[in-house]
Structures are given as C-alpha cells and as structure tokens.
Amino acid sequence: MSKMLIRQISPSARLVRCSRTGIAWVEEGGTGMRYSAHPNISDSGSVRGMKERGYWGKHDTTVRTHGFIYNISQALAVDPLSKVALNACSCGGNHGGKRR
C-alpha cells in the first residue's frame, strides 16, 4: 500500500492518495493534521463503537489505510483542505454529502 503525492498545496501541506483504496487526504505538516472528505478514526479505534453510538450508520462501509479507518459511506468536507481532498478522492464511496 503506497501513497502517491498528487500535488504540493503549500510549503507545509500536500495532497496524497492511497494507490490501493483511492482515498485522498491532505497532510498538513505544520500542524500534524490530516484532512479528508470522509469521517475517520485511528486504526486502533472501534468501528463497532462508532456505529453503536450512532456516529456512523449501521450499514456504513469502512476502509482501513495508512493508520486510519475511513467511513466512505459519508462525506463531510467543511473546510478548504477537506474540500481539496474530496475533489481528489477516488475511493468509490459517497462524495455528495449524504449517506449512500
């Protein structure tokens, strides 16, 4: 599983995509943040817990890549860097904002 550089957004931010899953995200090196169009948790987190608490739908599809688990049934791009990631994402999941 390799990540490909799509483009350098700024001196500290770069847009990347997983070659296996198609999930794209922005790595902001200055803050250490990662911005994605899909809700996500650390891969040590609990998908079952997210679903049981109602944060994610019972039938939502999840994908694990590069240390995170992404809910590709939901799209949530609320800031400029998440929107950049949304436009580059090719995971085959929801990119319209509503659950699929």
TAQUI-V153239 format. One record per residue. OMEGA is omega in radians with two decimals (NA if undefined). Layout:
omega=OMEGA
omega=OMEGA
//
This chain:
omega=-3.13
omega=3.07
omega=-3.09
omega=3.03
omega=3.08
omega=3.06
omega=3.05
omega=-3.09
omega=3.12
omega=3.12
omega=-3.10
omega=-3.09
omega=3.11
omega=3.12
omega=-3.13
omega=3.12
omega=3.06
omega=-3.11
omega=-3.13
omega=-3.02
omega=-3.08
omega=3.14
omega=3.12
omega=3.07
omega=3.08
omega=3.05
omega=3.14
omega=-3.05
omega=-3.13
omega=-3.11
omega=-3.07
omega=-3.11
omega=3.04
omega=-3.11
omega=-3.13
omega=3.07
omega=-3.08
omega=3.06
omega=-3.10
omega=3.06
omega=3.05
omega=-3.13
omega=3.01
omega=-3.14
omega=-3.06
omega=3.06
omega=3.13
omega=3.11
omega=3.11
omega=3.13
omega=3.14
omega=-3.14
omega=3.09
omega=3.10
omega=3.10
omega=3.14
omega=-3.09
omega=-3.09
omega=3.14
omega=3.13
omega=3.13
omega=3.13
omega=3.13
omega=3.05
omega=3.03
omega=3.02
omega=-3.14
omega=3.02
omega=-3.08
omega=3.03
omega=-3.06
omega=3.04
omega=3.13
omega=3.04
omega=-3.08
omega=3.14
omega=-3.03
omega=3.13
omega=-3.06
omega=-3.11
omega=3.05
omega=3.11
omega=3.05
omega=3.12
omega=3.12
omega=-3.10
omega=-3.12
omega=-3.06
omega=3.11
omega=-3.06
omega=-3.10
omega=3.12
omega=-3.13
omega=3.08
omega=-3.09
omega=3.10
omega=3.12
omega=3.10
omega=3.10
omega=NA
//
